[in-house]
Amino acid sequence: MRKNFKRLLAVTLTGAMTLSLAACGSKDDDKKKDDKKDEAFTLTLDQIKLGEDYTSVKADLKFLTHKTDKVDNTFQDYIKEFQKLYPNVNIEYEGITDYANDITTRLSTGDWGEICMVPTTVDKDELENYFVSFGNKSKLGESYDERFLNNYAFSDKVYGMPSMVNLQGIVYNKKVFEEAGVTELPKTPDEFLAALKKIKDNKKDDKKFVAPLYTNFAADWTMNAWDAYIDGGATGDADFVNTGLTKGKEPFSDRGDQTGPYAVYNTLYEVVKQGLTEEDPTTTDWEGSKGMINRGEIGCMVLGSWAIPQMQAGGDNADDIAYMPFPITVNGKQYAAAGPDYCYGINVNSSNDQKTAAMCYIKWLIEKSGFAESEGGITGIKGSKLPDALTIFDSIELVVNKAAAAGEETLFNDVNNDSELGINVSGAIPKQIVEEAIKKDGMEMKDMVKEWNEKWTTAQENHDIKFE
């Protein structure tokens, strides 16, 4: 049994046995046996000319998605438009609410459909066992920004294509900030805390007001967002994940200058500790929060730029919703992390016709659908410009994580998994911070930092990482 298959099962063991048993003896199993007769699949994304190539291909595709709110409307419109070019390709979307956990279980069975959004639980050296290669990174880099192809690339082959590229900042209600007298966006954690205090004081008699910052803690997956801010945006270093984090000594320690991972996590700690969030984080309402921030009952939320259109659509006050950089300044300069949202992946067990059709559809989604722009991001195509909602980032340097060195592609994941801190996977650190900060006698930040560093150091030692 492969190492990652074991890990996939370990992540979401509950329910996996049921799914595995349900798949036994199914028609899908027979289909997969027949598919083995197909010749080797060699088509790559860069070889396809939309509307000209493979227009007669016939295939039925199942597409697993985390965008449950788009399944019955937007995605149906996409299918109709795509079928004008590829009339014999039928596409069925399946929306999954708890996507991060459920897709991991589904992948472990091998029986999940033809297209999915690739989860972070798959190690790079295991990608080829689950997904089709879209082509060589260097060749794809002629049309797509190569920096955004690193997440699911291994040995110069790309197994996941970005559905969109996010910027990491804070979605906020402009009116709430302005009414509280916050006329300049905060650029440091201290300035951010001061701004939230002004909002709280300004709204102290407003019975409808919920929180200066809404954690969305109860949704669980939303806490993962905080992990996305600890690298390039907090350090200005595109190689921080590989050097400062994976190989760095005690990377969670306080740098003393309000930068780095500590500054991000401590901001969350202080916001909760100082009562600048909802009264009870365990009772937050993700869907309800969209209307609350739209109506001015919430000041801000720490979420990727994908959240902008969702908050704008939460009510009648779309113009009040805006997006700001995360408040960290490094040597007098602000940075913002940029990177792929979920990436499209094609099931390696699908038939060649299905793989061909899936590749055509994914290329159409990236280049023709307008999905990325409508969702608050950019496409990842070379030369893509920032949408209007993100023009404030024109004056801020975007930092994209560099690829790991050859032979070390899985090192971060290995250390991260062994440490059980679940960075960008489980949200374990942000969730612990909130849980401890709301307790009267909870752990202080320095004690949690010590615990994280110890776990990280042990994991580093397990993988023979030496400090100079």
N, C-alpha and C positions, 0 to 999 in steps of 0.2 A: 504493500500500500504506500502511495507516495506521501511524502511528508506534508504537503499542503492539503491533500485530501483529508488527512487526519485532522489538520487544523480547521478546515472548513466544517467538519463534523463537530469538532470541539466547540466552535463558536456558537452554533445553534443546534445542539444535540437534540433538544426537545422538538419533536415533530419529524425529525429526519427519518426515524425508523418507520413511521406511518407512511411517509411519502415513498420510501424505498419499497415497502411492501405493496403499496398501491400500484407501483409501476411494474411489478413482476408479471410476466406473461401478457403484457399489453401489446396492442397493434403497433405502438410506437417502437417497441423493441424489435418487431419483425422488420419495420421500415428501416431501422438503423442497420440491421444485418444486411438488408438489400443494398443500402447505401455504400457499404464497404466495397461493392463491385465498381463504384464510380472510379474514374481515373483521378489521378492526383489533381488537386485544385490549385491552379497557378495564377488565376486572375488577381490583379491588384487594383486598388482604387484609382491610381493615376492613369491606368490604361482605359478607363471608361469615359466615353463621350456621351453625356446624358442626352437622351432622345434620339441618338443615332445607333448606339451599340446595344445589343441584347434586347431589343424592343419586343421580340417574339417569345421571350422566355416565359415559361409557365411555372408558377409556384404559389403555394399557400404559406404565409408566414405568420408566426405568433411573435408578438413584440411585448416583452415585459417592461413596464415603465413605472417610475416613481411619481410621475406627473398624473396623479389620479384625476385632477380637475380638468385635464385636457382630453381625456379618453373619448368622451361622448360628443365633443364639439370640435375643438381645434384640430385634433389628430384625424378626425373623420374628414375634415376639409383637406388635410394634407393627402390623405389616401386618394380622394377624388382627383386632386390635381396631378398626383403622381401617375394615376391610372390613365391619364390622357396621353402619357408617354409610354407606359408599360401596362396595357389593358388586361394582360393575363396574370398579373400579380395581385393576389388577394392578401390583405393584411388585417390581422385581428390584434388589437391592443388589449392587454390585461394590466389594469392598474393595481399596484400593490401598496397598501398604506404603510406598513412597517417594512419598507423596501430593504434597508440595509441588512436587517436580520433575515428576512424571508428569502431574499435572492441567494444568500449564502447557502441556505438549506437546499434550495432548488438546484443550485449548481452541483451540489454534492451527489445528487441523484443522476445527473446527466440528462434528465427528462424535463426540459423547461421551455422549449420553443426554439426559435431561430435567431432572434435579436434580443439583447438585454442591455441594461446599463451596467457596466462592469463594476463589481464591488471592490472595495479596497482590501478585502481579505485574501485576494489571490496574489501570491508571491510572483515576482516577475519571471523567475525560472520555471514557473508552472503554467504560464499563460498559454503556451502552445498546446497544452493538454485540454484546454477548455475552449479556446477561441481561434478563429481564422486570422492569419496575418493579412493586414491591409496593404502590405508592401514594405520596402526598405525605408527606414527613416530618412536617409539622405535623399532618396528619390522623392518621397512625399514632401520633403522640406522645400522642394522647388515651388510648390503651390501653397503649402500650409506653413505657418510659423513653426519652425522645428522645435522651438523652446516648449511648445505646448504638446509635443508628441512624446515627451519623456516618461509620463506617468505609467504608460503601459507599453513600453518598448523594451525589448531584450534582444541582444545580439543583432542590433540594427534593424530588427523587425518590429513593426508597430501592430499591436493586437487590440488597441482601443483608440477610437477617434473621438476627440472632444465634441460633445453636443453643443457646447458653448464654453466661453472663457469668462470666468468670474473675476471681479475685483473684490478685495476683502476690505470692507469698511463698515459703516454703521448707517442703517436706514433710520431716518428721523422725521419728525413733524416740524417743519420750519416755523409754523405759527406758534407752537408751544415754546420753542426756544426764543423766538423774538419777543413774545409777550413777557417772558421772564427776564428780559434785558440781556440775553446772550446774543450779542450782535456780531461777534467773531467766533468762528468755529474753533473749538479747543484743539491744541496741538500737542499737549502732554497729558499724562494721566491726572496730574494735579488740577490742570485747567478743566479737564473733563468732569472730575468730581465736583469742582466749584460750580460748573454749569448746572449739573444735576441738582445741587443743593438750591440754586436759585429757582429752578423749576419747582422743586418741592415746596419752597417757601411761598412762591407765587400762587401755587395751587392748594395751599393748606386748607382753604375754606370751600374748595370745589368738591362736593360729595361724589361727583361722577368720575373725578380723576383717579386713575389707577396707579400709575407709577412713572417716575422720570425715566427709568430703564426697566423694561420688561424682560425677564430672563427666559420665559417659555420653558422653564425647568421641567414641568410635568410631561412635556412632549418627548423628552429624553433625547431624541436625535438632534434637536436644535442646540444642545449644549456642545455638540461636536464642533460647532462653528468657531468657538474660541480657540481651538487648536490651530486653526488655519492662519492665525495672526502672529504666531510666535517666531516665524522664520524671517523671510526677507523684509516684510513690512516692519518688523520690530528691530531689525538689525541693519538693514540696507545691504545685506550680504546675500547674493544669489547662491552662494555655496554653503550657507550656514547649516542646512540640513545635513550635508555630508561631512562637514568639518566641525563646526561648533556644536552640533547636536549629536550626531551619530558617534563622532570621535572626540567630542569635547569633554573636558573634565568638569563634572558637576554643572551641567548646562542650565539647571534651573535656579542657580544661585542669584541673589540680588547683585546686580552690577553697580548699583549706587547712582545710576544716571537715568533712571526711568526708561531703559531700553531692554531688549531681549525678552525671552520667555517669561521671566519673573515679572516684568512690567505689565505684560498682558494679563497674566493670571492674578496678580495682585490687584489690578484694576477691578476685576470681577469680585475679588474678596472684599475690597473696601466698599464697593457699591452695595453689596449685600449687607455687610457688617454695619454700615452707616444708615441703613434703612432707606436706601434710594431706589428700591425695587418694589414690586408688588408685595402686599402684606404677607402672603403665604405662597412661596414658590411652588409648593407641592400641588397647588390647585390651579395652576395656570391653564389657559385655554388657547391652543394654537390657532384654530380657525377663528375664534372670537377676537384674537389679538389684531387681526387684519382690520376689522371694523373699528376697534378701539384706537389704534394709532391714526387711522384715517379721520376719526372724529376729534382727535386731539386729547384723548383720554390716556394716551401713552406718549412719552417724550421720544423714546428711541429704542431700538433693538439691535443687538450685535449679530448681523446676518450678512451673508454674501450678497453681491449686487443682484443676484437672481430674485431677491425678495422685493425689489422695488415695484415691479408691476403688480405683484400680489397685494401689496399694501395700498397701491394706488387704486386698485379695483375693489378695495374693501368698503368703499362708500362714495360719497359725493364730493370729496375734497382731495382729489388726486393731485391738484397743484400744490397742496401743502406737504406732500411727501417728497423728500430729497435724500441725498446720500452723501456722507462725509467720510474722509479718510479716518482710519483708526488713530486716536490721539497719541502718537509716539513720534518724537523728533530725535534723529540721530545726528549729532554734531551740527545742529542747526538746520537740518534738512529732513523733510518728511518723505516717506516712501510708502508704497502700497503693494501688497502681495497680489500677484495675478496668476491665475492658473486654471486648468480645466475643471469644469463641473463634471458630472457623470460622463463617462465615455461610452460610445456605442461599441458593442461587441457582438460577433457572429458565432453561433454555435459550431464548433468543429465537427460535430456529429451530424449536421444537416447534410442533405443531398447537395450535389454540385449546382443543380438548378436553383435550389433554395439559397445557397451561398451567393450565387450570381445575382439573384433578385435582391437579396438583402444588401449586397454591396452597392447596387444601383440605388436602392432606396436611401441608404445612409449618405451616399454622395449627394443625392437630391436634398435630403434634410439639411446637410451642412451648407450647401451652396445656393439652394433655391428657395427653401421654405420660409426664410426670415425668422425662424424659431429663436435663434440666439439673440437677435436684436430685440424681439418682442419680450424676451425673458430677462432683460436687464444686463445682457452681456455682449460679447463680441464673438465672431465666428471662429476665430483662429486661422482664418485665411490670411495670407500675407497682405499687409496693407490695410487691414480692417480698421475703421475709425471708431472712436468711442461714441456711443449714442448720446443724445442730449442730456439724459439724466446723469451722465458721468463726466460731463465736460470739465467739472472742477478738478478732475484728475489729470487734465492736460498739463498742468503745471507741477505735477508730482511724478517722481520717477517710479515706474512700475518695475517690480522685481519678480522675476520668474525663476523658480528653483532650477539649478543646474542638474544635469543628469549625474548619477554616481559614476565613479571611475570603473573601467572595465574590470570585471571580477568582483565588484562590490555592489552590484545592482540590487541585491537583496539584503545588504547589511543593515540598513535602517530598519526594515521590516523585522529582521531577525532580532535585533536589539529591542525594538519596540514590543514585539510579542513576548520575548523572554521577561521583560520588565513588568509586563502586565499593566502598563500605564495607558495603553490603547490610544496613543496620539493619532488623531484623524480616523480612528476606528470606533472606539466605544465612548469617547467623551468622559473617561474615568476621572481625569484631573479636574475639569470644570465642575463635574457633578459633585466630587468630593469637596471642592471649595465651597459650593453653595450649601451643602449639607452641614459642613462645619461652621460656616459663617452665621447660620441661623440659630445655632445652639448657643445657649448662654455660657456654657463651659466647653465650647468646641475647640479643636486644635487651632493654634495660631498659624499664620502663614509660614513663619520660620520653621515650625515643626513639620508642616506638610512638605516644605521644600527639602528638608533634610531627608524625609522618607522617600521622596521621588528620586533624589540624587543617589541615595543608597541602592534603590532598586535598579536604577539606570546603570550605575557603576558595576553592579554585580552582573548585569546582562552584558555589558561591554567586556568584562573580564571573561565571560563564558565564550565570547567570540574573539578572544585574543587581541583585543584593542589595547594598545599601550599608549600611555601619555608621555609626551616628551618633557 
